């Protein structure tokens, strides 16, 4: 039995933040869950997926975040408690649904989890999604700890049903990926079947209907503000004439810092957990009792702007600060030491900081950039594309996935990456306004997510480029989640269909379509050359299972290779052209770690001396 299905109220369990949120949703009676996977929210999806195999919970990996929110919105409007989860940039994809769903509302609780990623540990930007709550007129909640996240998500469902609106549940990486002891609550029975009551004057958003819906949305937002004033998730602690207003994990850093500084009698803290709409009266009362106020929030000055506006309305002139060059940055994550230092500086409190460790004479840690795995099929295709396009002036748009890492040396294959699916769309622009050849790369999951529309655009407008679809049979970078092209029978799962990429590509009118295997390098080079020479849209589908995924399925059959020292002339093509982590250099000579090599044979085909051979042959 999945551990999160343990029905022992009062028992303690050590959980990851995402696990705690999943458990909290189960304790709230969630019955319908959907997602497109994205870090830092991926483990949340995984746990729902696993629990759905053992319970009556419905879960699906949707084609993209927009679809994920659409299916959850429909379920919630049948009276079913639903949850849709995504990383922060995924909410951009779902925003088209979100902004109008805010008008329409729901009849069953709908919680939309947005997992923000300060410092961009695994993301292309660090946008602050709190602004979506303000933009859409939606209530928002933000937990400050793992334990609190589990409990707060239950209230988020209650809040959604009281207001009949979706609720944004905003987390950050530090909450999603921290671990803590949580106390289990009761698991209620789920309501898994509902009914859709037709109500076109609410659900059909033609202009005449939407005008009335906007009026009601603003009225409900005012109601929500009153609820925020009384919410137990917004509270004040401590005393003194100095004030701190904080949210999320910043609150825990601030609370610890005040204790460490011995300033509990000088500084009081207002924690905002129900943070949109803001509890205006509570904030105004708080700042009226302060001589100075420091706003501590990662990301943008979301709270700071509001607090300063409240102070102006009340005619208050006390110093209010947060984001400036001497205090907190809009960049990256905070840490406890930074928060402690800035609190001490702003309130002029003596800081007895520990002396820094003397690191003189200690060598710097070697730089360890992320890299494609040993045996990754993307490396082989990048190598082949580079060889095929030698002597040409080529632009290589790429996309979001493991293959993004191909932009790093020595492969250097990735010239433009902005968002999911953009490779096929940006290729249209590059091919139109330059005289350069364009070869774009997209993964199978990303192709289904949003790459298809750009390709259709290319066909319709008669653009001229080659799209290489890297079909590694899984959504690899976020943890091997399924996508519409995956053969689910390999995972011992039935009642799924498989969408054939080649059939889709041909059906939309692509005339030049090739399907190849990644590790036949000679054939790959020839195919890429033929496709690049074709005038118009050409597509190459590279079918090669992710090495780690194949290993998990016990399908990895390759044996390790090694360098024959008698043949090796030290050309270093294996090192300088491939960058495979199975290789090492010792005494100026290349070698292969047998326990890392998976036997893909790419290096053997790249070696000009044929000096790389199966280990058993020497």
C-alpha positions in Angstrom: 0.0 0.0 0.0 1.2 3.5 -0.8 2.4 5.2 2.3 0.2 8.3 1.8 -2.9 6.0 1.9 -2.0 5.0 5.4 -5.3 5.4 7.4 -3.9 6.0 10.9 -4.9 9.4 12.1 -2.4 10.8 14.6 0.5 8.8 13.3 3.7 10.8 12.4 5.3 10.4 9.1 8.5 11.9 7.6 7.5 13.4 4.3 8.8 15.5 1.4 6.9 18.8 1.0 5.2 17.5 -2.2 4.2 14.3 -0.4 2.8 16.3 2.5 0.7 18.4 0.0 -0.5 15.2 -1.7 -1.5 13.7 1.7 -3.3 16.9 2.7 -5.3 16.9 -0.5 -6.3 13.3 0.1 -7.4 14.2 3.6 -9.5 16.9 2.0 -11.2 14.3 -0.1 -9.7 15.2 -3.5 -11.1 12.9 -6.2 -9.8 14.3 -9.5 -6.1 15.3 -10.1 -4.3 16.4 -13.2 -0.9 17.8 -14.2 1.7 18.2 -16.8 4.9 17.3 -14.9 7.4 20.0 -14.0 10.0 20.5 -11.3 9.6 21.5 -8.4 6.1 20.0 -8.4 6.9 16.6 -10.1 6.8 14.4 -6.9 3.4 15.7 -6.2 2.2 14.3 -9.5 4.1 11.1 -9.0 2.4 10.4 -5.7 -1.1 11.1 -7.1 -0.3 8.8 -10.0 0.8 6.0 -7.7 -2.1 6.4 -5.4 -4.6 6.3 -8.3 -3.4 2.8 -9.0 -4.4 1.7 -5.6 -7.6 3.7 -4.9 -10.6 5.4 -6.5 -8.6 8.6 -7.0 -8.5 9.8 -10.6 -5.2 11.1 -11.9 -4.0 12.0 -15.4 -0.8 13.3 -17.0 -2.4 15.7 -19.4 -0.9 16.8 -22.7 0.0 20.2 -21.3 -0.9 22.5 -18.4 -3.7 24.2 -20.3 -5.4 20.9 -20.9 -4.7 19.9 -17.3 -6.6 22.9 -16.0 -9.4 22.4 -18.5 -10.1 18.8 -17.4 -9.9 19.8 -13.7 -12.2 22.8 -14.3 -14.8 20.5 -15.9 -14.6 18.0 -13.0 -14.8 20.8 -10.4 -17.9 22.2 -12.2 -19.5 18.8 -11.7 -19.1 19.2 -7.9 -16.0 17.1 -7.6 -13.1 18.2 -5.5 -10.2 18.6 -8.0 -6.6 19.6 -8.0 -4.4 20.8 -10.8 -0.7 21.1 -10.3 2.2 22.6 -12.3 5.4 24.5 -12.1 5.4 28.2 -12.3 6.0 28.6 -16.0 3.3 26.0 -16.6 0.7 28.6 -15.3 1.7 30.7 -18.3 0.4 27.9 -20.5 -2.7 27.5 -18.5 -3.4 31.3 -18.1 -5.8 31.4 -21.0 -8.1 29.0 -19.0 -7.3 30.5 -15.6 -8.3 34.1 -16.3 -11.8 33.2 -17.6 -12.3 30.3 -15.2 -11.9 33.0 -12.5 -15.1 34.5 -13.9 -17.0 31.2 -14.3 -16.0 29.7 -11.0 -16.6 26.2 -9.8 -19.2 24.2 -7.9 -16.7 21.8 -6.3 -13.4 22.8 -4.7 -10.6 23.4 -7.2 -7.1 24.0 -6.0 -4.4 25.0 -8.5 -0.9 24.5 -7.2 1.8 26.7 -8.8 5.3 25.7 -7.7 7.6 28.7 -8.1 11.3 28.2 -8.5 13.4 31.0 -7.1 17.1 30.7 -8.2 15.8 28.7 -11.2 17.2 25.3 -10.1 15.3 23.7 -13.0 13.6 26.5 -14.8 14.1 29.1 -17.5 12.9 32.0 -15.4 12.0 32.8 -11.8 8.7 34.6 -12.3 6.7 35.3 -9.2 3.2 33.8 -9.7 1.6 35.7 -6.9 0.8 38.3 -9.5 -1.5 35.8 -11.2 -3.7 35.8 -8.1 -3.9 39.6 -8.3 -4.3 39.6 -12.1 -7.1 37.0 -12.0 -8.9 38.2 -8.8 -8.3 34.8 -7.2 -7.7 33.9 -3.5 -4.2 32.6 -2.9 -2.6 30.7 0.0 1.1 30.2 0.7 2.5 27.7 3.3 5.6 28.4 5.3 6.5 24.8 6.2 6.0 21.2 5.1 3.6 20.5 8.0 1.7 23.7 7.4 1.4 22.9 3.6 -0.4 19.6 4.4 -2.9 21.4 6.6 -3.3 24.5 4.5 -4.2 22.7 1.4 -7.2 21.3 3.1 -8.4 24.8 3.9 -7.8 25.7 0.3 -10.5 23.3 -0.8 -12.9 24.6 1.8 -12.2 28.2 0.7 -12.7 27.3 -2.9 -16.1 25.8 -2.2 -17.2 28.7 0.0 -16.3 31.3 -2.6 -17.1 29.0 -5.5 -13.8 30.1 -7.1 -10.5 28.3 -7.9 -7.8 28.9 -5.2 -4.2 29.3 -6.1 -1.9 27.4 -3.8 1.6 28.9 -4.3 4.7 27.0 -3.1 8.4 27.5 -3.7 11.1 25.0 -4.2 12.2 25.2 -0.6 8.7 24.0 0.5 8.3 21.4 -2.2 11.7 19.8 -1.6 12.1 20.1 2.1 11.3 17.2 4.4 9.6 17.2 7.8 7.6 15.2 10.2 3.9 15.6 9.7 0.9 14.2 11.6 -1.6 12.2 9.6 -5.3 13.1 9.7 -8.3 11.2 8.7 -8.9 10.0 5.1 -12.5 10.7 4.2 -14.4 8.8 1.5 -14.1 10.6 -1.9 -17.0 11.7 -4.1 -15.8 10.5 -7.5 -19.0 11.0 -9.6 -20.8 14.3 -10.0 -23.3 16.0 -12.3 -23.0 19.0 -14.5 -26.0 21.3 -14.1 -26.4 23.4 -17.2 -26.1 27.1 -16.4 -25.2 29.0 -19.6 -25.5 32.4 -17.9 -22.5 31.4 -15.8 -20.7 28.9 -17.9 -20.9 30.3 -21.5 -18.6 33.4 -21.5 -20.0 35.5 -24.3 -19.5 39.2 -23.6 -23.0 39.8 -22.2 -22.5 37.0 -19.7 -19.0 37.9 -18.8 -19.9 41.5 -17.9 -22.1 40.2 -15.1 -19.6 37.6 -14.1 -16.9 40.2 -13.6 -19.2 42.1 -11.3 -19.7 39.0 -9.2 -16.0 38.1 -9.2 -15.2 41.5 -7.7 -17.9 41.1 -5.1 -16.6 37.7 -4.2 -13.0 39.1 -4.0 -14.3 41.6 -1.4 -15.8 38.7 0.5 -12.5 36.8 0.3 -10.8 39.9 1.7 -13.0 39.7 4.8 -12.1 36.1 5.1 -8.4 36.9 4.9 -8.8 39.3 7.8 -10.1 36.5 10.0 -8.0 33.7 8.7 -5.9 31.8 11.1 -3.2 31.6 8.4 -2.6 35.3 8.9 -1.3 36.0 12.3 0.9 38.3 14.4 3.5 37.2 16.9 6.0 38.9 19.1 5.9 42.5 20.4 7.9 45.7 20.0 7.9 48.8 17.9 9.7 47.2 14.9 7.7 45.2 12.5 8.3 42.4 9.9 5.8 41.3 7.3 6.7 38.0 5.7 5.3 35.1 3.7 6.2 31.5 2.7 9.6 30.2 3.8 10.8 33.7 4.4 8.6 33.8 7.5 10.5 30.8 9.0 13.8 32.5 8.3 12.6 35.7 9.9 11.2 34.0 13.0 14.5 32.2 13.6 16.5 35.3 13.0 14.5 37.3 15.5 15.2 34.6 18.1 18.9 34.4 17.2 19.2 38.2 17.5 17.5 38.2 20.9 15.0 40.7 19.5 11.7 39.0 20.5 10.9 42.0 22.7 11.7 44.5 20.0 10.3 43.0 16.7 6.9 41.6 16.0 6.1 39.6 12.9 3.0 39.6 10.7 2.9 36.3 8.7 0.6 36.3 5.6 -0.5 32.8 4.6 -3.8 33.8 3.0 -2.0 36.4 0.9 -4.5 37.4 -1.8 -6.6 39.4 -1.3 -4.4 40.9 1.4 -6.0 41.5 4.8 -5.9 45.3 4.4 -7.3 46.2 7.9 -4.9 43.8 9.6 -1.9 45.2 7.8 -2.9 48.8 8.5 -3.4 48.0 12.2 0.0 46.3 12.3 2.0 49.1 10.7 0.3 51.8 12.8 1.9 50.2 15.8 5.4 50.2 14.2 8.2 52.7 13.9 9.8 50.8 11.0 8.6 47.8 8.9 10.7 45.4 6.9 9.0 43.3 4.2 10.7 39.9 3.7 9.6 38.1 0.5 11.4 36.2 -2.1 10.9 37.3 -5.7 9.1 40.5 -6.6 7.9 43.3 -4.1 4.4 41.9 -4.2 3.6 42.6 -0.5 5.9 45.6 -0.3 4.0 47.5 -3.0 0.7 46.8 -1.2 1.9 47.7 2.3 3.4 51.0 1.1 0.1 51.8 -0.6 -1.8 51.0 2.6 0.5 53.2 4.6 0.0 56.1 2.1 -3.8 55.7 2.4 -3.5 56.1 6.2 -1.1 59.0 6.0 1.7 57.1 7.6 5.3 58.1 7.0 7.2 55.4 8.8 10.1 53.7 6.9 8.9 50.7 5.0 11.6 48.7 3.1 12.2 45.4 1.5 13.7 45.3 -2.0 16.7 47.6 -2.4 20.4 47.3 -3.0 21.1 47.5 0.7 18.6 44.9 1.8 16.8 42.1 -0.2 17.2 41.4 -3.9 14.5 40.5 -6.3 16.9 37.7 -7.4 17.2 34.1 -6.3 16.5 32.4 -3.0 17.0 33.8 0.4 18.8 32.0 3.2 18.7 32.2 7.0 22.1 34.1 7.2 21.0 36.7 4.7 17.7 37.3 6.4 19.4 37.6 9.9 22.0 40.0 8.5 19.4 42.3 6.8 17.1 42.3 9.9 20.0 43.3 12.1 21.1 46.0 9.6 17.6 47.5 9.1 16.7 47.7 12.8 20.2 48.6 13.9 20.6 45.5 16.1 24.1 44.1 16.9 24.9 41.0 14.9 27.1 38.5 16.5 27.8 36.5 13.4 30.1 33.5 13.5 33.5 34.1 12.0 33.8 32.9 8.4 35.7 29.7 7.9 39.2 30.3 6.8 39.3 28.7 3.3 42.8 29.9 2.4 44.7 27.2 0.6 41.6 25.1 0.0 41.2 24.6 -3.7 38.0 25.6 -5.4 35.5 22.9 -6.1 35.6 21.8 -9.7 32.8 23.1 -11.9 30.3 20.3 -12.5 27.8 21.4 -15.1 24.8 19.3 -15.8 25.4 16.8 -18.7 23.6 14.3 -20.8 23.8 10.8 -19.3 26.1 8.1 -20.6 24.2 6.4 -23.4 21.8 9.3 -24.0 20.5 9.1 -27.5 20.4 12.9 -27.8 24.2 13.0 -27.7 24.4 10.7 -30.7 22.0 12.8 -32.7 23.7 16.1 -31.8 27.0 14.6 -32.9 25.5 13.4 -36.2 23.8 16.7 -36.8 27.1 18.5 -36.2 28.8 16.2 -38.7 26.0 16.5 -41.2 26.0 20.3 -41.2 29.8 20.8 -41.3 30.6 23.7 -43.6 27.0 25.1 -43.4 25.8 28.2 -41.6 23.0 26.6 -39.5 20.8 27.9 -36.7 19.8 25.2 -34.1 16.7 26.2 -32.2 16.1 23.8 -29.3 13.5 23.3 -26.6 12.8 22.4 -23.0 14.0 18.9 -21.9 17.1 16.9 -21.3 18.3 17.8 -24.8 18.5 21.5 -23.8 21.8 20.5 -22.2 23.1 19.9 -25.7 23.9 23.7 -25.9 27.0 23.1 -23.7 30.4 22.2 -25.1 31.5 20.1 -26.7 28.2 19.5 -28.5 27.2 23.1 -28.8 23.8 22.2 -30.3 21.2 24.7 -29.1 21.1 28.3 -30.2 17.7 29.5 -29.0 15.5 28.2 -26.2 12.6 30.2 -24.6 9.7 28.0 -23.7 8.0 24.6 -24.2 7.4 23.9 -27.9 9.1 27.0 -29.2 11.6 25.2 -31.3 9.1 24.5 -34.1 7.7 28.1 -34.0 11.0 30.0 -33.8 12.3 27.9 -36.6 9.7 29.5 -38.8 11.0 32.9 -38.0 14.7 32.1 -38.4 14.1 30.3 -41.7 12.1 33.3 -43.1 14.4 36.2 -42.3 17.9 34.6 -42.6 19.6 32.8 -45.5 20.7 30.1 -43.0 19.7 26.5 -42.8 17.6 25.8 -39.7 17.6 22.5 -37.8 15.3 22.5 -34.7 15.2 19.9 -31.9 12.2 19.0 -29.8 11.5 16.0 -27.5 8.5 13.7 -27.8 6.7 15.0 -24.7 7.3 18.6 -25.6 6.2 18.0 -29.2 2.8 16.8 -27.8 2.8 19.6 -25.2 3.1 22.5 -27.7 5.5 21.7 -30.5 2.8 20.5 -32.8 1.2 23.9 -33.4 4.5 25.4 -34.6 5.0 22.6 -37.0 1.5 23.0 -38.4 2.3 26.7 -38.8 5.4 25.8 -40.7 3.4 23.5 -43.1 0.7 26.0 -43.6 3.0 29.0 -44.3 5.4 26.9 -46.3 8.5 27.5 -44.2 11.8 25.8 -44.8 13.4 24.0 -41.9 14.1 20.6 -40.5 12.5 19.5 -37.2 14.2 16.7 -35.3 11.8 15.0 -32.9 13.8 13.2 -30.2 11.4 10.4 -29.3 13.0 8.8 -26.2 9.7 7.2 -25.3 9.2 9.1 -22.0 9.1 12.5 -20.3 12.6 12.0 -19.1 13.9 15.2 -17.5 11.1 15.4 -14.9 11.3 11.7 -13.9 10.1 9.4 -16.6 6.4 10.3 -16.6 4.3 9.1 -19.5 3.3 11.1 -22.5 0.8 10.4 -25.3 3.5 8.6 -27.3 4.5 6.1 -24.6 3.6 2.4 -24.8 1.9 2.1 -21.5 1.8 -1.7 -21.7 5.5 -1.6 -21.0 4.5 -0.2 -17.6 1.9 -3.0 -17.1 -0.9 -0.4 -17.5 -3.9 -0.9 -19.7 -6.8 1.4 -20.9 -4.4 3.8 -22.6 -3.8 4.5 -26.3 -0.5 5.4 -28.0 -0.3 8.4 -30.4 2.1 7.7 -33.2 4.2 10.7 -33.9 5.0 9.7 -37.5 1.3 9.3 -38.3 0.5 12.7 -36.8 3.3 14.4 -38.7 2.3 12.9 -42.0 -1.4 13.7 -41.3 -0.7 17.4 -41.0 1.0 17.5 -44.4 4.7 17.1 -43.9 6.0 15.7 -47.1 9.5 14.7 -46.1 9.4 12.4 -43.0 12.2 10.0 -41.9 12.4 7.7 -38.9 15.8 6.6 -37.7 17.6 5.1 -34.7 20.0 7.3 -32.8 23.0 5.1 -32.6 23.4 4.3 -36.3 25.6 7.3 -36.8 26.3 6.9 -40.5 22.6 6.6 -41.3 21.7 9.5 -39.0 24.3 11.8 -40.8 22.9 10.8 -44.2 19.3 11.3 -43.2 20.0 14.8 -41.7 21.9 15.8 -44.8 19.0 14.7 -47.0 16.4 16.5 -44.8 18.4 19.7 -44.7 18.7 19.7 -48.5 14.9 19.4 -48.9 13.1 22.6 -49.7 10.2 23.0 -47.3 9.4 21.3 -43.9 11.1 18.1 -43.2 10.9 16.0 -40.1 13.2 13.4 -38.6 11.8 11.2 -35.9 14.6 9.7 -33.7 13.3 6.6 -31.9 15.6 5.6 -29.1 14.5 4.9 -25.6 16.1 7.0 -22.8 18.9 4.9 -21.4 17.8 5.3 -17.7 14.2 4.5 -18.7 15.3 1.4 -20.5 17.4 0.4 -17.5 14.3 0.8 -15.3 12.4 -1.5 -17.6 15.2 -4.0 -17.7 15.6 -3.5 -21.4 19.2 -2.1 -21.5 21.2 -4.8 -23.3 24.5 -3.0 -24.1 27.8 -4.1 -22.6 30.5 -1.6 -21.7 33.3 -0.6 -24.1 36.9 0.2 -23.5 39.8 1.9 -25.2 42.4 -0.4 -26.9 45.7 1.2 -25.9 47.5 -0.4 -28.8 45.3 1.3 -31.3 44.6 4.6 -29.6 46.6 7.4 -31.3 45.3 10.0 -28.7 43.2 11.9 -31.2 40.8 12.6 -28.3 37.8 12.7 -30.6 35.9 10.7 -27.9 36.6 13.4 -25.3 36.5 16.5 -27.4 33.5 15.8 -29.6 31.2 13.8 -27.3 31.6 14.8 -23.7 30.3 11.5 -22.4 30.5 11.2 -18.6 31.7 7.5 -19.0 35.0 8.8 -20.2 38.0 10.0 -18.2 41.5 11.1 -18.9 44.5 9.6 -17.0 48.1 10.3 -17.8 46.9 12.1 -20.9 45.1 9.1 -22.3 41.4 8.5 -22.6 39.7 5.7 -20.7 36.1 4.5 -20.1 34.5 3.7 -16.7 33.0 0.3 -17.2 30.4 0.8 -14.5 29.1 4.0 -16.2 29.2 3.0 -19.9 26.0 1.4 -21.1 27.4 0.2 -24.4 25.6 2.6 -26.8 28.7 2.3 -29.2 28.6 6.0 -30.2 32.2 6.5 -29.2 33.3 3.4 -31.2 31.8 4.9 -34.3 33.3 8.3 -33.7 36.9 7.1 -33.1 39.0 7.6 -36.2 41.3 4.7 -35.2 38.6 2.2 -34.3 40.3 1.9 -31.0 37.2 1.7 -28.9 35.9 -1.9 -28.7 33.6 -4.0 -26.5 35.4 -4.7 -23.2 35.1 -8.5 -23.6 37.1 -8.3 -26.9 40.4 -7.5 -25.2 
